[in-house]
Amino acid sequence: MTQDDPTAGDAGTDGEAGRTVHRRPGRKPDPHRDAEILDVALQVLAEVGYTGMTMAAVAARAKAGKGTFYRRWPSKADLVLDAVGHMKRSQADLDSLPDTGSLRGDILALFKPASVEEGEYQLSIMAGLASMLSQDRGLAEAANDAIVEPWTAANRVLLSRAVSRGEVGATADIETLAQVIPSIAAYRALIQRKPFDRDFLVSIIDGVLLPAVRP
């Protein structure tokens, strides 16, 4: 059994007789504790990359109980996807979206510039995610849900407001438009390995998004 075996410390069958062992359910999910573990997972991923990352290393650094840890995240891929999704959701908080009175202003206000160190940290995380996807392309849809959907959800709200103001045509394809900036940002981070800075965001807003949504 390896250190990344999802059944470590939490066997579900009787080894001799092959009988299913019914265990009592574990603790209820603790969002705060889960967030702490996911933050640690991001740190480890940024430091050693996906190949060098192990479930055991994350559990040890987070001081997480092995049984609970492996029930919550059965595999390293599950952990990485959940951690990256956690990071993206914290960046695009649907409960505190800006409302400046214009679509351009809202999207710019949503953007929070990162320090050089934070930018490098995030690029290291995305490099680890890219490495994972190169090893298992079947995870592409789940990765999209983790890195693109949180920002798409935020842009969907902003675009819907713009439609209500008459700034965007009522027949506009909101679902597709909401994915434009997040998808370009993901491509820039995963493929080009470049930061998504304000100047680049402005070029996308003014050169692509706003021309596409004008009534």
C-alpha positions in Angstrom: 0.0 0.0 0.0 1.5 3.4 -1.0 1.3 6.6 0.9 -1.3 7.8 -1.6 -3.6 4.8 -1.3 -7.1 6.2 -0.8 -8.0 3.3 1.5 -5.0 3.9 3.9 -6.2 3.6 7.5 -9.8 3.2 6.4 -10.3 -0.3 5.0 -13.9 -1.1 4.0 -13.8 -4.9 3.8 -12.7 -7.8 6.0 -9.4 -9.0 4.4 -9.9 -12.7 5.2 -13.5 -13.2 4.5 -14.1 -10.5 2.0 -17.1 -9.3 4.0 -18.1 -5.7 3.8 -17.5 -3.9 7.1 -20.1 -1.3 8.0 -18.3 1.6 9.7 -19.9 4.4 11.6 -20.1 7.6 9.5 -17.2 10.1 10.1 -17.5 13.6 11.3 -19.7 16.1 9.6 -18.0 18.3 7.0 -16.3 21.4 8.5 -16.0 24.1 5.8 -13.4 26.0 7.8 -11.2 23.0 8.4 -11.6 21.9 4.8 -10.6 25.3 3.6 -7.4 25.1 5.8 -6.5 21.7 4.3 -7.2 23.0 0.8 -4.9 26.0 1.4 -2.2 23.6 2.5 -2.7 21.5 -0.6 -2.2 24.6 -2.8 1.0 25.4 -0.9 2.4 21.9 -1.5 1.3 21.9 -5.1 3.1 25.2 -5.7 6.2 24.0 -4.0 6.8 20.6 -5.5 4.4 20.4 -8.5 1.8 17.7 -9.1 4.2 14.8 -9.6 6.1 15.6 -6.4 3.0 16.2 -4.4 1.7 13.4 -2.2 -1.5 13.0 -0.2 0.5 12.0 2.8 2.6 15.2 2.7 -0.6 17.4 2.6 -2.3 15.4 5.4 0.8 15.6 7.6 1.3 19.4 7.0 -2.3 20.1 7.6 -2.3 17.8 10.7 -5.4 16.0 9.2 -6.6 12.7 10.4 -5.8 10.1 7.8 -9.2 8.3 7.8 -11.2 11.5 7.4 -8.8 13.0 4.9 -9.0 10.1 2.5 -12.7 9.8 2.8 -13.0 13.5 1.9 -10.5 13.3 -1.0 -10.1 9.7 -2.4 -7.3 10.7 -4.8 -4.7 13.4 -5.4 -6.6 14.6 -8.4 -9.7 15.1 -6.3 -7.7 17.1 -3.8 -6.0 19.3 -6.4 -9.3 20.0 -8.3 -11.1 20.9 -5.0 -8.2 23.1 -3.9 -8.0 25.0 -7.1 -11.8 25.4 -7.2 -11.6 26.7 -3.6 -9.0 29.3 -4.6 -11.0 30.5 -7.6 -14.3 30.7 -5.6 -12.5 32.8 -3.0 -11.4 35.2 -5.7 -14.8 35.5 -7.3 -17.1 35.9 -4.3 -20.7 35.9 -5.5 -21.9 37.5 -2.3 -19.8 40.7 -2.8 -19.8 41.4 -6.5 -19.2 45.1 -7.4 -22.0 47.2 -8.8 -20.5 50.3 -10.4 -23.4 51.1 -12.8 -21.6 49.8 -15.9 -20.5 46.4 -17.2 -16.9 47.7 -17.9 -16.7 49.2 -14.4 -18.0 46.0 -12.7 -15.6 43.7 -14.5 -12.6 45.9 -13.8 -13.7 46.3 -10.1 -13.9 42.5 -9.9 -10.3 42.2 -10.8 -7.9 42.2 -7.9 -4.3 42.8 -8.9 -1.9 40.4 -7.2 1.6 41.2 -5.9 4.5 39.8 -7.8 4.9 37.0 -5.2 1.2 36.1 -5.2 1.2 36.1 -9.0 4.2 33.7 -9.1 2.5 31.5 -6.5 -0.7 31.3 -8.5 1.2 30.5 -11.7 3.0 27.7 -9.9 -0.4 26.3 -8.8 -1.7 26.5 -12.4 1.5 24.8 -13.7 0.8 21.9 -11.3 -2.7 21.7 -12.5 -1.5 21.7 -16.1 0.9 18.8 -15.3 -2.0 16.9 -13.8 -4.1 17.4 -17.0 -1.2 16.3 -19.2 -1.2 13.0 -17.3 -5.0 12.5 -17.3 -6.9 14.4 -20.0 -10.1 12.8 -18.7 -10.1 15.4 -16.0 -10.5 18.3 -18.4 -14.2 18.9 -17.7 -13.6 18.8 -13.9 -10.7 21.2 -14.2 -12.9 23.6 -16.2 -15.5 23.5 -13.4 -12.8 24.3 -10.9 -10.9 27.1 -12.7 -13.4 28.6 -15.2 -16.9 28.2 -13.7 -16.4 30.3 -10.5 -15.5 33.3 -12.6 -18.1 32.5 -15.2 -20.8 32.5 -12.5 -19.6 36.0 -11.4 -19.6 37.3 -15.0 -23.0 35.8 -15.6 -24.4 38.0 -12.8 -22.7 41.1 -14.1 -23.9 40.6 -17.6 -27.5 39.9 -16.4 -27.4 43.3 -14.6 -26.1 44.9 -17.8 -29.1 43.5 -19.7 -31.5 44.9 -17.1 -29.8 48.3 -17.5 -30.2 48.1 -21.3 -26.4 48.2 -21.7 -26.4 44.7 -23.2 -29.0 43.6 -25.8 -31.8 41.4 -24.5 -30.9 38.7 -27.1 -27.3 38.4 -26.1 -25.9 35.0 -25.4 -25.1 35.6 -21.7 -23.9 32.0 -21.1 -21.3 32.2 -23.8 -20.2 35.8 -23.1 -19.8 35.0 -19.4 -17.2 32.4 -20.3 -15.0 34.6 -22.6 -12.8 36.3 -20.0 -12.4 33.2 -17.7 -11.6 31.0 -20.6 -8.9 33.3 -21.9 -7.5 33.7 -18.4 -7.3 29.9 -18.0 -5.6 29.5 -21.4 -3.1 32.3 -20.5 -2.2 30.7 -17.2 -2.3 27.0 -18.2 -0.8 27.1 -21.7 1.1 30.4 -22.0 2.2 30.5 -18.3 1.6 34.2 -18.2 -0.1 36.3 -15.5 -3.5 37.8 -16.2 -2.8 41.4 -15.5 -5.0 44.5 -15.6 -3.7 45.7 -19.0 -4.5 42.4 -20.6 -7.9 42.4 -19.0 -8.7 45.9 -20.4 -7.7 44.7 -23.9 -10.1 41.8 -23.7 -12.9 44.0 -22.3 -12.6 46.8 -24.8 -11.5 44.7 -27.8 -13.6 41.6 -27.4 -16.4 41.7 -24.8 -17.9 45.1 -25.2 -18.1 45.1 -29.0 -19.8 41.7 -28.7 -22.5 42.9 -26.3 -23.5 46.3 -27.6 -27.2 46.4 -28.4 
